[in-house]
Amino acid sequence: MESSIIMGIAIEERNNYAAHVQDILTKHGCIIKTRLGLHEATKDNCSRRGLIILQLSKDKNLIKELEHDLLKIQGVKINSMTI
């Protein structure tokens, strides 16, 4: 079975920075195989924190570029793993 690179992106103050994160993900969209976005939302409240999970292609140079661009945004934290 082929391994996968998974990246988790935590966004603090999601309402302020989500659009910036979206722009970067669009820019790097060719290396994103799967994307899952999570945040708590109820009828009366929308979470200020968001989490995005990505399955990425294996091009390590392009992944480093994605990480570099994301980490320019205040309130963004990243963790990656290969499984």
Buried (B, 14 or more C-beta within 10 A) or exposed (E): EEEBBBBBBBBBBBEEBBEBBEEBBEEBEEBBEEBEBEBEEEEEEEEBEBBBEBBBEEEEEBBEBBBEBBEEBEBBEBEBEEE
